Amino acid sequence: MEGGWRGARAALVILAALAASGSSYQIIDGPKNLTVLAGSEARFNCTVSQGWRLIMWALNGTVVLSLTPSEPIITNERFTSASYQVDGNFVSEMVIHDVQLNDSGRIRCSLQNSDLDATAFLQVQVMGDLHIPGDSLRVVEDEPCNVTCRASGWTPLPDISWEVGVPVSHSSYFSTPEPGDLQSAVSILTLTPQGNGTLTCVATMRSVRADKTVSANLTVVPPPLGSIDKPGTSLPTWAIVLLAVSLSLLLILIIVLIIIFCCCCVSGKEKKESSYQSEIRKSVQAKTNKETSEPNLKSGSENRGYSSDEPRTAGSHFPPESWLVGISEGNIPAVGLVGAASRPPRSGEVQVPEPWSSGHHPQDPDPHWPRSESRPQLSVHAAGPWKVRNVTLV
């Protein structure tokens, strides 16, 4: 028991002596900020002046390594020490093996019983997995297709790019974080292949200049027979836009033409109806004029100045051939030639005697000529003794 106390007292005396003797020394150059990948090594240097007695390294406030002029004091196997001289000064190097993500934080180098210290920050990045679904891809020639590359478990998220080792007519890609997963991202490559080859997805950590790749073989097969949806036969975007605009203008033109045609039809119909009404008016007017002039035509008068050169037979009041004037139904007079000896005159018919002797004055009326105030009087001039004229009064 007494021996234990004596050992403790000796240790305290030694530490006090070291602290007292080292209090006059200083840190010339401290550690630098560092970014490393998880699983690699991290090295930090601290330069102190000669005569130092104790150097301590701490990570996030916890001492992980101590160093005396004779030997290092190691408390964790992942933290080791190396030392060397530079320009007469002592350089202490702390090495962190198999760096983990939780090693990120503040690194401090200090001298025992001294307010002087130097700090740096350690940033640890994690390179996760990179995967293309399907090691071998089969696509149709000249058919657009998509290839997906997924990066998971990365801190921070990497930059994803593509190396296209395939003859293509078009290729493009874009990357986006996975929704709800801050350590995962996906990149989609769109291409139109024209031959076989290899596609490589590359994830790069720019801060540590490290990258990771994954490849997939692309096999192109010919399109099926009778396929009509080949990209070679499809129109480019500008042609599709131009076609759409042209169809729109054509539709507007057709609508305008239809409107103009309808207007012309309506105008023509109105004009036709107006012409028809005009014709009806003309017909009615003509009918009215006809009815007005018809009584004048029906009321004839006897021409008493008529003179004939044909001889007149004695004892006969009528010539061998007499002019017969018949009044048909509807008061339309008709004149026809009939024989005097063949049939007697009928009622409703008027026989016109032909004067046969030159001695008979044309103004003297025939005593046997029937006169009627209600019948129309008609004068007929014959050019010859046997000529017949038919006269119809309308």
C-alpha positions in Angstrom: 0.0 0.0 0.0 2.8 2.3 0.9 4.7 1.3 -2.2 1.7 2.3 -4.4 1.5 5.7 -2.9 5.2 6.2 -3.4 4.9 5.2 -7.1 2.1 7.7 -7.6 4.0 10.4 -5.9 7.1 9.7 -8.2 4.9 9.9 -11.3 3.4 13.2 -10.2 6.8 14.6 -9.5 8.1 13.5 -12.9 5.1 15.0 -14.7 5.4 18.2 -12.8 9.1 18.4 -13.6 8.3 17.7 -17.3 5.7 20.3 -17.3 7.9 22.9 -15.7 10.7 22.2 -18.0 8.5 22.1 -21.1 6.6 25.2 -20.4 9.2 27.3 -22.2 8.9 25.5 -25.5 6.5 26.2 -28.4 4.7 24.7 -31.4 6.3 26.0 -34.6 3.9 24.5 -37.1 0.7 22.7 -36.5 -1.3 20.1 -38.5 -3.2 20.9 -41.7 -6.8 20.2 -42.8 -7.2 16.9 -44.5 -9.8 15.0 -46.5 -9.5 11.3 -47.0 -11.5 8.3 -48.1 -12.9 5.9 -45.5 -10.5 2.9 -45.2 -7.4 4.9 -46.1 -4.7 6.5 -43.9 -4.7 10.0 -42.6 -1.4 11.7 -41.6 -1.0 14.9 -39.5 2.3 16.6 -38.7 3.2 18.9 -35.7 6.6 20.7 -35.5 7.9 21.8 -32.1 11.1 23.4 -30.9 13.9 21.4 -29.3 13.8 20.5 -25.5 10.1 19.4 -25.5 9.1 16.7 -22.9 5.6 15.6 -23.9 3.4 15.9 -27.1 -0.2 14.9 -27.0 -2.6 14.2 -30.0 -6.4 14.5 -29.5 -9.4 13.6 -31.8 -12.6 15.5 -31.1 -11.3 16.3 -27.5 -10.1 12.7 -26.7 -6.3 12.1 -26.4 -5.6 9.2 -28.7 -1.7 9.4 -28.8 1.1 10.7 -26.5 4.7 11.1 -27.3 7.8 11.4 -25.0 11.4 11.9 -26.2 12.1 8.3 -25.5 9.0 6.5 -26.8 5.3 7.0 -27.9 2.4 6.1 -25.6 -0.1 4.3 -27.8 -3.7 3.9 -26.5 -5.4 2.8 -29.7 -3.8 0.5 -32.4 -5.3 2.6 -35.2 -3.3 5.7 -34.1 0.5 5.4 -34.4 3.4 7.8 -34.4 6.3 8.7 -36.6 9.0 11.3 -36.0 12.0 13.0 -37.7 14.1 16.2 -37.6 13.6 19.1 -40.0 15.9 22.1 -39.7 16.9 21.3 -36.1 13.2 21.0 -35.1 11.3 18.0 -34.0 8.4 16.8 -36.2 5.8 14.5 -34.7 3.5 12.7 -37.2 0.3 10.9 -36.2 -1.0 8.3 -38.5 -4.6 7.1 -38.5 -5.1 3.7 -40.0 -8.3 2.5 -41.6 -10.0 5.9 -41.3 -13.7 5.6 -40.5 -16.5 8.0 -41.2 -16.9 8.8 -37.4 -13.2 9.9 -37.4 -14.2 13.1 -39.0 -13.7 16.0 -36.7 -11.1 18.2 -35.0 -7.5 17.1 -34.6 -5.4 18.9 -31.9 -1.6 18.9 -31.3 -0.5 20.3 -27.9 2.4 20.4 -25.4 1.9 19.2 -21.8 1.0 22.1 -19.4 0.9 24.7 -22.2 -1.8 26.9 -23.5 -0.3 26.7 -27.0 -1.9 24.2 -29.4 -2.5 23.7 -33.1 -5.7 22.3 -34.6 -6.9 20.9 -38.0 -10.0 19.2 -39.3 -10.3 15.8 -40.7 -13.0 15.1 -43.3 -13.7 11.5 -44.2 -15.6 10.7 -47.4 -17.2 7.3 -48.1 -17.1 5.8 -51.6 -20.2 3.6 -51.8 -21.4 1.1 -54.4 -21.9 1.7 -58.1 -24.2 -0.6 -60.1 -25.7 -1.0 -63.6 -28.7 -3.3 -63.5 -27.8 -6.1 -65.9 -24.2 -6.8 -66.9 -25.2 -7.5 -70.5 -27.8 -5.4 -72.2 -29.7 -6.2 -75.4 -31.2 -3.4 -77.4 -32.7 -2.8 -80.8 -30.6 -1.1 -83.4 -31.5 2.5 -84.1 -34.1 2.4 -81.3 -33.8 4.9 -78.4 -33.1 3.2 -75.0 -32.2 4.1 -71.4 -29.4 2.7 -69.3 -29.5 3.3 -65.5 -26.5 3.6 -63.1 -27.1 3.7 -59.4 -24.7 5.0 -56.8 -25.6 4.1 -53.2 -23.9 4.7 -49.8 -21.8 7.7 -50.9 -20.8 10.5 -48.6 -21.0 13.1 -50.2 -22.8 12.2 -53.4 -20.4 11.8 -56.3 -20.4 13.3 -59.8 -21.6 10.6 -62.2 -20.6 10.6 -65.9 -20.7 8.1 -68.7 -18.1 6.7 -71.1 -19.9 5.5 -74.3 -17.9 2.9 -76.2 -20.8 2.3 -78.6 -21.5 3.8 -82.0 -24.5 5.9 -81.5 -26.5 8.6 -83.4 -27.5 10.4 -80.2 -26.6 10.1 -76.5 -27.3 12.2 -73.3 -27.5 11.7 -69.6 -28.6 13.3 -66.4 -28.1 12.6 -62.7 -30.4 13.1 -59.7 -30.4 12.2 -56.0 -32.6 9.4 -54.8 -35.7 10.8 -53.1 -35.5 10.1 -49.3 -31.9 8.8 -49.4 -29.1 11.4 -49.0 -26.4 8.9 -49.7 -27.7 7.6 -53.1 -28.0 9.0 -56.6 -29.1 7.7 -60.0 -27.9 8.6 -63.5 -29.9 7.7 -66.7 -28.2 7.5 -70.0 -30.3 7.9 -73.1 -28.8 6.7 -76.4 -29.7 5.5 -79.9 -27.2 2.6 -80.5 -26.0 1.6 -83.9 -23.6 -1.2 -82.9 -22.2 -3.3 -80.1 -19.8 -1.9 -77.4 -19.3 -1.2 -73.8 -20.9 1.4 -71.5 -19.0 2.6 -68.5 -20.5 4.5 -65.6 -18.0 6.7 -63.7 -18.5 8.1 -60.2 -15.9 10.7 -59.1 -15.1 12.2 -55.7 -13.6 15.6 -56.7 -12.2 16.5 -53.3 -10.0 13.4 -53.0 -9.5 12.9 -56.7 -10.9 9.4 -56.6 -13.4 7.6 -58.8 -15.1 4.4 -59.2 -16.4 2.7 -62.4 -18.7 0.0 -63.5 -19.2 -1.3 -67.1 -21.9 -3.2 -69.0 -21.8 -4.8 -72.4 -24.3 -3.6 -74.9 -25.5 -5.9 -77.7 -27.4 -4.5 -80.6 -30.0 -6.7 -82.4 -31.6 -5.8 -85.8 -35.1 -4.5 -85.7 -38.0 -6.9 -86.3 -39.2 -7.3 -89.9 -42.0 -5.0 -90.8 -41.2 -2.5 -88.2 -42.3 1.0 -89.2 -41.3 2.9 -86.1 -37.6 3.2 -87.0 -35.9 6.4 -85.7 -34.5 6.8 -89.2 -38.0 7.3 -90.6 -39.1 9.7 -87.8 -39.2 13.4 -88.4 -36.9 15.7 -86.5 -38.3 18.1 -83.9 -38.2 21.2 -86.1 -40.1 19.3 -88.9 -42.8 18.1 -86.4 -43.2 21.7 -85.2 -43.4 23.0 -88.8 -45.9 20.4 -89.7 -48.1 21.2 -86.7 -48.0 24.9 -87.6 -48.9 24.2 -91.2 -51.8 22.0 -90.2 -53.1 24.7 -87.9 -52.9 27.3 -90.6 -54.6 24.9 -93.1 -57.4 24.3 -90.6 -57.9 28.1 -90.2 -57.9 28.5 -94.0 -60.5 25.8 -94.4 -62.7 27.4 -91.8 -62.5 30.8 -93.5 -63.3 29.2 -96.9 -66.3 27.5 -95.4 -67.6 30.8 -93.9 -67.1 32.5 -97.3 -68.9 29.7 -99.1 -71.8 29.9 -96.7 -72.1 33.7 -97.1 -72.0 33.3 -100.9 -74.7 30.6 -100.8 -76.9 32.8 -98.6 -76.4 35.8 -100.9 -77.1 33.7 -104.0 -80.2 32.3 -102.5 -81.5 35.7 -101.6 -80.7 36.9 -105.1 -82.5 33.9 -106.6 -85.5 34.5 -104.4 -85.5 38.2 -105.5 -85.3 37.2 -109.2 -88.1 34.7 -108.7 -90.3 37.3 -107.0 -89.5 39.7 -109.9 -90.5 37.0 -112.4 -93.7 36.4 -110.5 -94.4 40.2 -110.6 -93.7 40.3 -114.3 -96.0 37.3 -114.9 -98.8 38.8 -112.8 -98.4 42.1 -114.7 -98.4 40.4 -118.1 -101.5 38.5 -117.1 -103.1 41.7 -116.0 -102.2 43.4 -119.3 -103.5 40.4 -121.2 -106.8 40.4 -119.3 -107.0 44.2 -120.0 -106.4 43.8 -123.7 -108.5 40.7 -124.2 -111.9 42.4 -124.4 -110.7 44.7 -127.1 -109.6 41.7 -129.1 -112.8 39.9 -128.6 -115.0 42.9 -129.7 -114.4 43.0 -133.5 -116.2 45.2 -136.0 -117.4 44.6 -139.5 -115.3 46.0 -142.3 -117.9 47.5 -144.5 -115.4 48.9 -146.9 -114.4 45.4 -148.0 -114.6 44.8 -151.7 -114.1 41.5 -153.5 -113.3 40.9 -157.1 -114.9 37.4 -157.2 -118.2 37.1 -159.0 -121.3 36.5 -157.0 -123.7 33.8 -158.1 -127.3 35.0 -158.6 -130.0 33.7 -156.3 -127.6 32.8 -153.6 -126.9 34.8 -150.5 -123.7 32.9 -149.9 -120.9 32.0 -152.1 -120.2 28.3 -152.9 -117.6 28.3 -150.2 -118.6 30.5 -147.2 -116.4 31.8 -144.4 -117.6 30.4 -141.2 -116.7 32.1 -138.1 -117.2 30.0 -134.9 -117.1 31.3 -131.4 -115.6 28.4 -129.4 -115.9 28.0 -125.7 -114.1 30.5 -123.6 -115.0 33.3 -126.2 -112.0 32.4 -128.4 -113.2 33.0 -132.0 -112.1 30.7 -134.8 -112.5 31.1 -138.5 -112.7 28.1 -140.8 -113.8 27.4 -144.3 -116.9 25.3 -144.9 -119.0 24.5 -147.8 -122.3 26.3 -148.1 -124.1 23.4 -149.7 -122.5 20.7 -147.4 -124.0 21.8 -144.1 -126.1 24.6 -142.8 -124.7 27.0 -140.3 -124.9 26.0 -136.7 -126.0 28.1 -133.9 -123.1 30.0 -132.4 -121.4 30.3 -135.8 -121.5 33.3 -138.0 -121.3 32.9 -141.8 -119.4 35.7 -143.5 -120.8 36.2 -147.0 -118.3 37.0 -149.7 -119.4 39.7 -152.1 -119.2 38.2 -155.5 -120.4 41.0 -157.8 -118.5 44.1 -158.3 -121.7 46.0 -158.4 -122.3 45.3 -154.7 -121.0 48.2 -152.7 -118.9 47.0 -149.9 -120.6 49.4 -147.5 -124.0 47.8 -148.1 -124.7 45.2 -145.6 -126.2 41.9 -146.7 -129.9 41.7 -145.7 -129.5 38.0 -144.8 -126.3 38.6 -142.7 -127.2 38.0 -139.1 -126.4 40.9 -136.9 -126.1 40.5 -133.2 -125.0 43.0 -130.8 -123.7 40.4 -128.4 -121.5 38.6 -130.9 -118.1 39.9 -132.0 -117.9 41.4 -135.4 -115.0 40.1 -137.6 -113.8 41.4 -140.9 -112.0 38.9 -143.2 -110.2 39.9 -146.3 -109.6 37.1 -148.8 -106.9 37.4 -151.4 -108.5 34.9 -153.8 -111.8 33.2 -154.4 -110.8 29.9 -152.8 -108.2 30.9 -150.3 -108.9 30.0 -146.7 -107.5 31.9 -143.7 -108.0 30.7 -140.2 -107.8 33.5 -137.6 -107.8 32.8 -133.9 -108.2 35.7 -131.6 -106.6 35.3 -128.2 
